[in-house]
Amino acid sequence: MKTTHKKDNTIILAKDELFSKSLLWKLQKEAYDQYGMQAWIEKGVPFYLTSNPHTAREYVNMTLAYLQDCLRIDSRTHIDTSAPIYIFDLGAGSGRFAFLFLKQLMAALDLLALHTLKICYVITDFVQSNLDFCAAHPQMQPFIQKGILDFALYDHSQTDQPIELILHNVKLKEPLKNPAILIANYFFDTIPQDLFKVVDGKLLAGKITLSVPKEAVSESHTEIDPAWINHLSASYDYTPYNPKDFYRNSNIDTVLNEYCQKFEGVPFLFPTGSCQTIEYFRKLTNNRFLLLASDQGVCTEEQVREWGEPHIALHGSFSIAVSYHALKSYFDNAGGIGLLTKQPDPLFVVLTAVIGGKKTDYPHLLLAFKNEFESFEPSDYWKIVSAVQTETPNPTLQHLLALLKLGNWDPVNFNAFFDAIRSQIPHSSPAMQRQLCDAIENVWENFYPVSPEEGGFIMNLGVLYFDMRHFEKALTYFERAESLSGKNPALTQNIAVCKQLIPSSSL
């Protein structure tokens, strides 16, 4: 790629390109393809809000409610129990959410005597190395061995390509026999969107110019370099809307016409790539699926007006807030259901949407939405934890264990409170220490490492057991840490001390 246009100390990478067709999205794909798992390990791609046990539990409960509605005798989305029910995890990345979700879903299906349902959870990504990482992960092997987990390459833009299950060696043919479930966590905010503006009641198409500081680009560089992303600057201009330049669909046209009437003088984003994804799965499932999607996003007319031109969040790759207001309208116009909470925070939004019926067809789902998302959103948990970290200097062990229980035994937050937990062990009662031991085991069950550096977390669990004088359990965790991270002086010393303190007959 040539970058010959210069202005002052900047280089213009691309000038006046339609937003959904700009260089921006090519850089995005190149970044994920080049970085692979390092996107999450080193580059700072966000993942926590969508990949913790609390969010996974909420998604599981929504999924169970949908399945219960589909199993009703009068259901419009009847389930054929002889065929698989596919759950597609779009852009699954490291697979951490998939592990947490599957672990809880399969346990719940057993409790509800729904274990005869043939679940097939499909981890998708457009980067093969990410699929390889997930397929090789030790925590995934039980699901693979039971035949309930598979993997597939999926690129939202390749709308004519079938999904091919790698392990089952099957190309999914349309229509599937059963309704499906789509999970889109931090997915829609990374795929193309369109930019528009309404002037005098008419739609204008947004164009973007991308530039970087001169020092960010080598004069001899002729290829797209994802390293440019963290240096990007953007400016916008508008041109008369030509429908031929865009992905067209009657539901999209309906929403855009509504926007022309509501948002005079307002620039707004439209989730074109998301709509392409939805249309692909509408065809694959014969208009029968549940969508659970979460991102940064705008959900109300007021938020659409306030958000304005795109805010591009740079983190090795980039993300852009999604108009869930537009997506809800899209589902409503397509004869489906779009559900958003009444007071959504643009920081993190969860959309529940259904194609295949009306609200009266999904009473379990509507109740679950009220109980899971409306009453306590995933971002509410994150805000409470953050407030304790910043505003509560000396939380009690009882308080911390209650917080961790609320979060469904979240390893990330357990590690964040490690020092506070450890400091209270000498003053805690035997009963409280037993509760802490139970908490450690619960947290361990939810642990899904993505890098050797996370061995430090495992070592911390051993340290807590050591401080409580449970030396055999401490040794177990120190050896687990060594297995993940390799030998280091601290672990070697800890292991040696434990072996000295454990009676030889117990070793």
N, C-alpha and C positions, 0 to 999 in steps of 0.2 A: 504494500500500500504506500502511495506517495503522499507526502505531507508538505506541499510546496507553498501553501498560502500562509504568510506570516504577518503578524501585526504586533508591533512593539516587541515585547519579549515572549510572545506566545506563538504557538503554531496551531493553525486551524486544521483539525483532523477531518472534519466533515462539515459542509455548509448547506444550510437550508434543506435538510432532508425531512420527509414526513416522519413524524415521531415514531410510529410503529415500524418503520422500515429503515431506521437510522443505523449508523455504525454502532450505536450504543448496545444493541442487542447482539451483534456479532462479537463485541468485546465480552459481553456476559457469557456467551457460550464458550468462547475461547478460554475464559478464566476458569470456569468449572471443569472444562475438559483438561486443561493444563494442571490445575492444582489438585484435582481429585480430592482425597480425604484431607489434604492439607488446607483446603478451604475452611474447614471447621477447626482443625488443630492449630494452625498458625495464622491464618489470614483474617480471622475474626468474624466469619459469617455467623449471624445470630442463629441460635437454635433453642435457647433455654425455655422460652415460654411455650413452645410447642412440643418439647421433648422432656417433660417431667412426669412423674407418676400421677400428679393431681390432674393435669390435663388429659392424660391417657385414661384415667378412670371416668372422667366426664364423657369422653368420646365412646368408651365402652358402653356406658349406660344409655347413651343416645342410640348406639347401634342395636343394643338389645331391645329397646323400645320399638325401633323400626321393624326389627325382625318379628316381634310379637304382633305388630299391626299387620305385617304381611302374612302371618300364619292364621289370621282370622278367617273364618269360613267364607265371609262375604268380601274378602280383600280383593281390590282391583289389581294388586301386585302379588298374585299367588306364588307361593314357593313350591317348586317341585323338589321333594326331599331326596330324589334319586340323583339330582344334578348338583354341581358345585354352586355355592354362593361366593362370588368373587368380591374381595375387598381390595381395591386398588389404592396403594399409597403412592401418590404422584410426587416425583422428585424427592424420594425418601432419604437421600444423602447417607448419613452414617448408619441409619437403621435403628437408632436409639429409641425413637418413638415406636417403631414397629415392634421391638422387643417388649416394651412396657405394655403396649396395647394387647398384643397376643397373649402375653402371660396372664393378664386380667380377664380377657375375653374368654379364653378356654376354661378357666376356673369358673367363671359365671355360667357358661353354657352347661357345665356339669351340674352346678347347683340347681339350675332351672330345668334339668332333664331334657336339655336341647342338644345333648352331645351327639345325637344322630345326624344333626345338620352337617352337611359337607362344606366346611369352610375352606376356602383357598385364598390366603392373603398374598397379594402380589406386590412385592417391592419393585418400584419402577424408578428409573433414572435414565438420562441420556448419556451418562458417563459409565462406560463398562467397568472401569476400575472401582467405582463406588459399589456396583453390584457384586464384584468379586470380593471386596472387603466384607460386605454383609454376609455373603454366602459362606465365607471362611470363618466367620466369628463364632467362637465357642458357644456363646449364648443362643445362637440361632440353630444349633444342630438338633436339639430335641424337636423343634417345629419342622425342620426339614425331614427328619427321619419319620415323623408321623404323616408327612405328605400334605401338611396344611400351610406350608410356606413355599413360595416360588418367586422367581425373579424375571424381569422383562425390561428390555430397552424400550423407552418411550420418549418421543419428542413431540410436543404438542403441535408443531408446525407440519408434521408429516401425517396429514389427515387421511391419506390413502393407504397407510401402512398398517397391517394387522398387528395386534399384540401377540407376541410369540413367547410362551412360557418356556424358560430355559430348561428347567429340571424335568418337567413333564413332556417337553418336546411337542407342544401343541400350539397351533395357531388358533386363536379364539375367533370363532365365526359368529357373524351377526345373524339373527339376534341371539343373545344368550338365553338359556332356558329360564334363568332366575333373575330377579332384580339384583342390582349390584350396589356397592357402597364405595363412594369415592372419598378419599382423604387428601386434602390439599393444604398442607401446613407450610407456610412460607414458600408457596409455589407460585400463586398468582402474582405476587409482587416482584417476581423475577423474570416474567415473560412479557412479550410486547403489549403495550397499551397504545391507544390513540389519544391525541390531544386535540381538543376543539375549543372554539369560542363562539358565542352568539353575539352578533352585532346587527341591530335593526331587525331582529327576528330571524336572521339568516345564519346558517352554520358556516363557520370558517374552520379550515383545517390547520392544525398547528405544525410548524416546522422547527427543527432544532439545529443549532450550530454548536459543535463541540470543539473545544480547544484545550491545550495543555501548555504549561510553561516550556519554553524552548529546551531547557536542560533535561526535560523528561523524555525527549525523543532523540535517538541517535540519527545523525544525518544519513548514515548508511542503512538504517532500518527500513525494510520494505514490507514487513509482515505486520499483522495486527498484534499488538503487544498488550496483554491484560494488565501489565504493570501501569499502563496509562490511567487505569480507572481511578486510582486514588488521587490523581492530579487533575481530573476533569473539571472543566468549567462549561456551563451551558447557557445559551441565550435562545430566545424564542421569537418567532414571527408567525404571521398567519396569512393564509391565502384562501381564495374561494374554494368551497367544498366541491369536489368532483367525486361522485359515488363510485366511479370506475376505479378509483385509487384505493378502495378499501374493501375489506372482507365484509360482504353484505349478507344480510339475513333479515327476514321480516320482523323478527322480535327486536333486533338491534335497531332497525329503522323506527319502530314504534317508540322505543325508549329515547332515541335521538330527537324525534318529533316532540315528545313530551318535554325534553330539556330545552328545546328552542322556545317553548312557551314559558318556562319557569326561570331560566337563567340568563336573562339579557345582560350582556356585558361581562359575563363570567367565563373565564377559562376553566375547562374541566377535563379530566382524564376519563377515557372510556376503556374498560378492560377487554379489548379485542381478543387477546390471546386466551383469556379465560373463557370467552364465548366459544372460541374454536374448540377448546377442550370439552366444554359442555356439549356442544353439538356432536363431537366425535363419540362421546359416551351415550348420548341420546340414541344414536344410530345403533351402537353396539348392543345396548340393553333393551331396545324397542321401547324407549321412553319409560324406563323403570329404574330409578336409582335415587339413593340418598347421597347428598353432598355435605360433608363437614369440612369447612375451609376456614383457616385463620391466618391473619396477616396484620400489618399496619393498614388502616383503612378508614375511609370516610363513609358514614352511614345515614346521615340526615341531610335535608336540604340546606340547613344552616352550615353544616360542615363542608358541603360541596362549595358553597359560596365563599367560605373563609379560606379554603385550602389553596385555591388559585393554581398557578403554574406548578409543574412538578418539582418536588423536593427530592433530589436524588441522594439517597444515603449511601455513602461510600465505605466499603469494608472489605477490600480485596476484590470482591465482586461489588454489586450494588443492589439496592432494592428501592421500590417506589410504591407509595401507598396506593391501595386498590380502592376503587369506588364500589363498595359493597351496596351502596344505595342504588347504583345502576344494575348490579347483579340481581338484587332482590326484585327490581322492576322487570328485569329480563325473565326471571322465573315466573313471576306473576303473569306476565303477558304470554308465556309459553304454556299456560294452563297448569302450572305447578304451584309450589308454595315456597316462599322465601321468608325466613324468620331471622330477625335481628333483635338484640336487646333494646330496651327502651332508653337507656342512658349509655350508649357505647362510647368507649374511650378510643380515639384514633390510634393510640399506642398499640393496641392489640384487640382485634375484632374477630368474633366467631360468627360465621354464617351457617345456618342450617337450612338446607333447601331440598326439595323433593320434586321429582318429575314422576307423574304417574297417579295423580289423584288430588282430591281436595282436602281441606283441613279435617272435614268430618271422617275421612278415611284413616286418619292417623291420630287417634286420641292418645295412645301411649307415647307417641313421639312428642306431641304438643305438651303433655304433662312433663315429660323428661326435659324438654327445653326449658320449661318454667323452673323446674327444680335444679337443673344443672347449670344453666347459663344465665338465666334471668335473675335468679336469686343470688348467685355468687360466681362471677365471671372468672376465667383463668387469670386475668390480670389483677383481680382483687387479691388473690393469694400472693402474687408477686409483690404487690404494694404492701401487704401486711408484713411479709418477711423483710422487705427493704426497710420498713419503718422500725422494726425491732433492731435491725443491724445498726441503724443510724441514730435512733432516738432512745434506745434502751441500753444504757451502758452495762447494767448488771442483771440480766434476766435470770430468773431462777431455773434450775434444772427442770423442775416440774413444768414451768412455762414453756421451755424449749421443747420438751418432749411432747407437750400438747400441740405446739406449732408444727412439729414434724409429723405428728399423727394426722393433723388437718391436711398436710401436704401429701399424705399417702406414702410417707417414708421416703422422702426425696434425698438421694445421696449428695446432690450439689449443695443443698442448704445444710445438711448435716455437717458437711465438711466446712462450710462457712462459719458454723457455730462451734467448731471443734475446740478452740481455746476456751470459750465460755463454758462448754460442757466439762472439759477436763479440769478446770479450776475448781469446780464444785464437787468433784468426786470425794475428796477428803472429808467433806462436811455432810455428805449425803447418807441417808439411812440405808440399811440393807434392802428394804423394800424398794426404795428409789433406785438403787443400783441394779436390782433385778429388772426393773422397768427399762433401765438403760441397756442392759444386756439384750432384752427383747428388741429394743429399738435398733441396736446394732445389727442383729440378724435380719430384721425386716428391711433395713437399708441395704444390706449386702445383697439381698434377694433382688433388689431393683438396680443393682450396679451393672453398667454396660460400658466398659472402657473402650475408648477409641484411640488411645495413645499410651505408650509405656510410661509417660510421665504421671499417669493417673495411679501408678503404684503408690505414690505418696498418700493418697486417700486410704488405700488398704492398710498401709503401715499405721496410719492414725487410728484406725479401728483396733489394731493390735495394741497400740499404746494405751488406749482406754481400758482394754481388758487387763493389760499389765498393771495399770494403776489400781485396778480393783482386785489385783492378786489372783486373777484367773490365768495362770501362766500357760496352761496347755492351749487355751483358746487364743491367747496372745501369739503363741508360737505358730498356730495355724494361719493367722492373718499375716504374720511376718513372712512366712514361707510363700503365701499367695502373692504378697507384694513382690517378693524376689522373683517369682515365676513370671510376673508381668514385666517388671522393670529391669531385671538382672541384678547382679550383686552390687552392693555399695557398702561403704564402711559402716554406716548407721544400721542398716539391716543386718549385716554380718554380726555386729556387736549385740544387737537386740536378740538375735537368734541364739547366740552363744550364752547370753545371760539367762534366757528362758530355759535352756537345756540344763544349766547349772541348778536352777531352782525347782525343776520338775524332778520328782523321784525317778530314779533310773528304771524302776519297774513299770512306770507309766509311759516311757518313751518307746 
